Amino acid sequence: MAPSTHTVTNQPPPLVGHDVFTTDRVLTEAVDRHTPPELVDGVREELALLGRSAGSAQAREWGFQANENPPRLRTHDRYGHRIDEVEFHPAWHRLLGKAVSAGLTDAWGRPAGHVRRAAGFLVWAQVEAGHGCPVSMTHAAVPALRADPALAAEWEPRLTSHVYERELGTPDSKPGALFGMAMTEKQGGSDVRANTTAAVPVAGDGGAYLLTGHKWFCSAPMSDGFLVLAQAPEGPTCFLVPRVLADGARNVFAIQRLKDKLGNRSNASAEVEFDGTWARRVGDEGRGVRTIIEMVAATRLDCAIGSAALMRQAVAQAVHHATYRRAFGGELIDKPLMRNVLADLALESEAATTLAMRLAAAYDSDTEEERAFLRLAVPAAKYWVTKRCTPVVAESLECLGGNGYVEESGLPRLLRESPLNSIWEGSGNVQALDVLRALQREPEALNAFLQEVGRARGADHRLDRAIRDLLTELADLDGIEARARRVAERIALVLQGSLLVRWAPPEVADAFCASRLGGDWGTAFGTLPHTLDLGSVVDRARVGG
């Protein structure tokens, strides 16, 4: 029976039924900019197909279902046999299957692979972020495995496959495979050199070891294989641990429990124990940290991309709401103060996307200069972009008022997810100290960074001053460790400013430089100088712009 008490009016329509890629002007421009001209049309078509799926009501429902029905651990079967399996809702498998079929684990061997893959990851992560964990780990495992050409030849075709096979099986029986990672332990956390898991060589089987110990955080425990750090006779070493051995037997991989996390509820994070677990060495003994550093760098970039995706989705929801919601005699989006808030949020989102895509393009270029640039830019970007995610999502939620605080809006899930990327793959202090290490040990990294930002010199006086101030900061080594976060933040802001000056519309670059580099800004969103062209900044962030 229809209600007789009132008529529902002044409620925005659901933000569904659109192409998440094509309606994102910042992302489409980045793809056009960083993709070779002869590939652009094909890449855009590929991403538009994924974008239409991401914007569908069906995909939105999958995201809700996967989080409302979190994974369950089954340690034993009905007969008491140890099985150590994690059960996921069907929506999880649909999300993950779509990600794999869209090539989101296939970047390393195809033209413009990192740009098209980063753009796709940014699009699809807006649907649901949790399943991005195994996608990211699988993508990032490839460069680590290349330390052993035989292992890479065996596993890389499976990891880059566009076929998702959910059931565990022998490696040679699977057309596609996923990888997880197990690095940290109770006593050490990010200090992986403090790990105690022991690796003993198997006599007569070169490269094979048996592991005994534990991992406090194991990502994606239903994956087909894992990269693990353990103490071999010569020191910390990287190993590949398959879930199923070549003869079909289950490897010893005792899942103790699943973490009860703040967010990321669809994804399983586990505590695992090894007791004579078979493993294959990856790279040389005692060189485990160096072997796995390429994987860590790739996952750190994914943290920045994932945070950019969360910010884009949150800001898109806020702008969409304000476009259709009327209050105090007009549309919210036309109210000067709301316009200021939305423009401020849009700046943060655009800067994050532009930076993330520039770093993906550096992976595709793969020159010595670009590799040096990534060594400094990746930890700085990971530090800053992930730090900005939570306040952006929280303010975007507030733009919807009470409607945003309700689970059905999707924004509470984004808010719970928002701190995660700042913690995973090394928290803020770890990233800031990594920035210092790059500056101190690799002078070519600073040179590459200065060349990059120098391409925008002379275009904006506030950017020029910020570059000079950064160089002054770097020249003073007194108390540099205590200033590491300050240094990382300034590097990221200067880099974002330089990219926007070069590539964004003048009103966007002007607003960013005035507020983030020129100091004409408050400590909350919505405090941009009122003389800026804020309407154009907001219009650029609309879905469909």
N, C-alpha and C positions, 0 to 999 in steps of 0.2 A: 504494500500500500504506500502511495506517495506521502511524504510528510506534509502536514498542513500548518506547521508552526512557522516556517520561513522558506525563503527561496535562496539557494546558494548563489552568491554573486561575488565578484571581485576576488576570485581565486585564480592564480595563474594556471594555464594548462600544463600538463606534465611535459617535462623536457625529454620527449622520446620521439622516435620516428624521424631522426635526422642523421646526417652523415657527420660523425664526430671529427673525421679528418678534414674533409672539404670545407666545413664551416669554421675551421680554426685557421684564421688568416696568418697568424704568426708561424704556425707549424708548416702550412703549405708553402709559405715563402721560404722557410728554411730548407725544405726539401728541394724546391726549385733551385735555390742558391748552391746547394752542396752536391747536387746530383749532376753527372755529366749530361749535357744537352740531349745526346742521342738516347739516353735512358729515361728521361724525365716522364714522358707520356706513359710508359709502361709502369714505372714506379708509382706515379699518381693513381693510375687505374687500380693497381694492386692495393694501395692504401685506402682508396675510396671504398673498395669492396669491404675491407675490414672496418672502415669507419661506419658504413651503413649497418653492419652487424652490431658494432659497439653502441650505436644509437637506438637500437631496436628495443621494444618493450620486452621481448623474449630474453635478450641478454641482461637487461636490468633485473628481470625476475631471477635469472640464474645467480646473479650476484647476491641477491637477498637470500635465496635458498641455501647457497653454499655457506653463508655465515650463520644462518639460523639453525643449521644442522651441522655442527662442527665434527671433525674427524673423531673416530673412536678406535682405541687400541684393543686389539685381540692378541694377547700373548700366547694363548694355547687354543687348540681345537677341542672339540667335544670329547675326544678320547684322552686328552692330557698331553698331546704332543706340542712341543714349543713351535709356534709359527711366526710370532712377532710381525703381525700384519696390522696395517692401519686402514680402516674402512672410511671412505669418503662418500658424501652425497652424490648422486648422479650429476647434479649441476656442476660440481667441481670438475668432473671428468669432461663435461661439455665445454667448460671454460678452457681447460688445459688443452683439450683436443683442438679447439679453435686456434689457440695460440701457436701450437706446434704446426698445424696445417698452414697457418699464415706465415711461416718461416721465421718465427721469433726466436728460434734457436739456431738459425742459419745465417750467420753474418760473415764468417771468416773466409769463405771461398767463392763469393759471387760479387760481381761488380756493384759498387756503391752499397755493399752489404751492410755496413755499420749504420749508414744514414737511413736506409730503408728499414732496417731492423729497429733502430732507435725510435724512429717515427711510429712504427707499428706498435712497439712496446708502450710508447706514450699514449697512443690511442686506446689500446686494449686494456691497459691498466686502469683506465677511468671506469671500466665496467666493474672490476673487482680486483683488488690488489694482492690478495693472499696467494693466488695461484702463480703470481709473477715470481715467487721464490724459486721453485724448480725450473722455471723458464730461464731465469737469470743464471742460476748455478750451471745449468746445462750449457748455455751459451758461453759462460766464462771458463768452463773446464777445458775447452779446446786448446788455448795457448799453453796451458800447463802440461797437457798430455803430449804436446809436441816436443817436450824435453826428451821423450823416448819415442823415436820414429816408429818403432814396431807397435807400441801401444796406440799411437795416434792413427796408424793405418788401420788398426783393428776397430777402434772405438769412434773415431771422428765421423765416419759415414753414418753411424747410428745416431750420434748426438745432433747432427745437422739435418737429419731426416725430417720430412714433413708428415711423417706417420706417427700417430700417438698410439701406443700399445700399453694399456693400463695394467695388464697382468704381469706378475713376475715370471721370468723364464730364463733359460740359459742364454747367454749373450748372443750366440750365433743363431738362435731361433727368433730373435726379435728384429723387425724391420726398422724400429726406432727405439731409442733409449733415452732416459733422463738421468741426470747426475745430481747428487747432493754434496754437501760438504760437512765435515766434522773436524773442527780445529780446536775449540776451546775446552778447557777442563775446569773443574771446580776451583782448584787452587790458583789458577793463573789468569783465567779470562783472556784478555787481549794479549797478555804476555805469554805467547805460545812457546817461547823458549823454556818456560817453566813446566811444560808438559811432562808427565811421567809415564804415559802409555809407552810400553816397551815393544820393540820390534826385534825378533830373533830370526836370523837367516835360516832358511830351510836347506839342509845339507843336500848337495847334488842338484839343486834346482835354482840356478842362477837367477836372481831377481825376485824370488819368492821369499816371503817372510811370514811369521806368525805373530800376531799382535795380541797383547794382553794389557787391558786398562779400561779407560772409560772416556766418554765425551759428554760434557755438560749441556751443550747445545748442538744437536745434529739437525741440520736443515733437510726437510723433505725426506723423511725416513723410508718412504715407499719407493724411492728411486732405484734404478738398476745398479748404480755404482756410486761410490763416494770417494772424494779426495780427502785423505786423512793425514795429519801430522803425527809422527811417533818418534820416539828416541831409538835410533839404530846404534850399533857400536860406534859409528863415527859422528853421531850427533843427530839433531832433528832432521828428519827425512820425510819426503812426501811419498804417500802410497795410494794405490788404487785398490779399494775394497769392493768387490762385487757382492751383490746380495745373493746371487745364485751362481754356484760354481759350474765349471764346464761339464761335469758329469751329471748335473741336474740337482745335486744336493744343495740344501740351503747353507750358506755360510753362517758362521756364528756371529749373530748380530742381535743381541738381547736388548730389546727396547724396554726400559724400566718404567717409563711413564711419559705422557705428553705434557708439555708446558701449558699451564692455564694463563693465557696471555691477556693483556689489556685489549689489544686489537688483533688484527691478522688472524681472526678466529677460524677462517676456512682452512688455513694452512696448518699442518702438523709440524711442531718443533719438539724434538724428543731428547731424552737422556738415554744413552746407549752404553752397553758394556761389551768389550771384546775379551774373549777367553780362548786363545788359540785360533783367532780369526785369520783366515788366509788373505794375504795381500800381495800385490805386485809393486815393487819399487818404481817410482817415477823420478827420473833424474838421479844424480849422484847422492850417495850417503853424505849426511851432514850438510847438504845444500837444500834442505826442504823449504826453508823460508824463501830463498831465492827462486826455487822452482815454482812455487805457488804464487809468487808476487804478481805475475801477469793475470792470474785468475782473480786475485784480490782487486787489482786495478780495474778490471772489467766489471766486477760486481759493484765496486764503488761508483763507477759511472752510472750503472743501473740504479743505484740508490738516488742519484741526482735526477735521473730521468723519471724514476717512479715518483719522486716528490714533485717534479714538474707536472706530472700527470694528475696527482691529487690536487695541486693548486689550480690547474686549468679547470678540472671538473667543479671544484668548489666555487671558483670565480664565475664560471659559466652559469652555475645554478643561481648565484646571487644576482648577476646581471639580468638573467631571464626573469627572475621573480620581480625585480624592480621595474622591468619593462612593462609588465602586465598588472602590477599592483597599484591601485590608486589610494592615496591618503592625503588628507588635508587639502583637498581641492585639485589634485592633479596626480599624474604618474610619479611614482617614487623616483624613477630614474631622472626626472627633470628637476628634482629638488636639489639646490646647490650643495647642501651638505652631504646628501647621499651620493651625489655625483662625485664629490671629492673622495669619499670612502671607496667607491667602486673604482675610480681611476687609480687610486693608490694600490689597491689590490691587483688591478690589471697590470700595472707596472711590474710588480713583483713576479707575477706569472709570466709575463712576456720575457723578462730578463732571465728567468730560470730556463724557459724553453729555448731561447736563443743560445744561451751558454751550453746547454746539454747537447744541442744539435751541432754546435761548432766542435765540441770534443769528439762526437761521433765521426764527424768528417775528418778529424785528425787521424783517427784510426784507419780510415779508408786511404788517406794519403800515404801513411806509413813511411815517411821520410825520416832521416836522422833528426832534422830540426823539429818535425812534428812529434816524434817520440820524446824528445827533450821537453817540448812544450807540455805534453801530457803528464810528464813526471811531476811537474809543479801544479799544473792547472787542475788535474783530477782530484787530488786531496783538498785543494782550496775550494773547488766547486762542491765536492761532497760535503765538506764542512758547512759551507754557507747556505747552499740551496736547501739542504735538509733541515737546517736550523730555521729557515724562514717558513717552512711548510706549516708548522703548527699554528703560529699566529695568523697566517693567511686563512687557513681553514676555519679557525675559530671566528675570525671577523666575518668571513663569508657566511657562516652559519647565523651569526647575529643579524645579518642583513635580512634574513627571512623571519626574524623575530621568533615567537614561540613555535611557528611552523617548522623552523629549522632545527629546533631542539627535539623534535619528534622523530622516532626511528624511521617512519615511512618516507621521510624526506631524503634519506640516504646520507645526510650530512653528519649525523652522529657517528656512523661507521667510518666516514672519512676522517673525522676528528680523532677517533681512537687509533686509526692507522697512522696518523700524521707524525708521531714522534719516532716511529720505528726505524726509518731509513737513517736517522741521525745516530742510532745505536748500533745497528747491524753493520758488519764489515769495518768495525773500528769506530768508536764514539768520537765526540767532538775533540777531546784532547789528543787522541791518537792521530786524527787527521791534521790537527794544527802542528803537532810535533813532526809529522811526516813532511809537512810543508817546510819546516825548518831544516830537516835533513836534506831535502832536495836543494835548498838554497846553499847549505854549507858544503855539501859533497859533490854537487853537480852544477858547476857554474854555467854550463851550457843550457841548463833548464831556465835559469834567470834570463840569460841572453835571448832565448827563444820567446819567453814571455814578454820581454821588453820590445822585441821586434813586433810581436803581435799587437800589443797596445799602441806601439808607436805608429802603426798604420792609421790611427785616428788622431794623431797629434795635430794641433792647430785648428781642429774643427770645433772645439768647445773649450773655453778658457777654464771652466771648472774641472774638466777632465785633465787638462794640462797641469793644473795645480795639484790635483790628486796624485798624478804620476810623480811629480816632484816631491810631494810629501811622503809618498811611499818609498822613494829612493832614500830620502833622509832617514826614514824609519829603519830601513835595512842597513844603513851605514852605521847605526848605533847598535853595537852588540852587547851593551850593558843590560843585563837582566832579560836577554832575548827569550829565554824559555818561558818566563812569566808573561811575556808579551806575545806568545805564539798565536793565541786566538785573535788578537788585534791584528797581527800581521796577515794571518790567513783571511780574515774578513776584508781587509783593505785590498789584498790581491784579487779576491773574488769580485769586489765592487768595481775596482778599476777595470778589470777584464770585462765585466758586464757592461759597464758604461761605454767602453771603447767599441764593443760589438754593436750596441744600440746606436751609437753615433754614426757608425758606418752603414748600418742596414735598416734601422727602424725609421718610421716617419719622423719628421722633425719635432712634432709635438710630443712624441713618446720620449725621444732622446733628451729633449729640453727638460721634461718633467723629471726624468730619472737623474740627470746631472744636477738639476737644481736641488733635489731633495737628498739623494743618496750620496752625492759627491760634494755639493755646494753647501750642505748644512742647513738649507732652508726647509726644515721639516721638524715635526714634533716627535714624540715617542709612541704615538698610537697612529693607526691608519686613519686617513681622513684629515690629515694636517698638511696637505700640499699647499703651496702658494696659490691663492685664489685667482691670480692673474694668468695662470697657465690655461692652455686649451684643453680643459679636462673632458669636455664633451667628446672630442675626437678620440681621446684615449679610451674612454668607455665604449664608444661605438665600435672600436677595433676589437674589443673583447666579446662582443655579442656573438651568440651562435648564429653564424651566417653573416656577421659583421655588416 
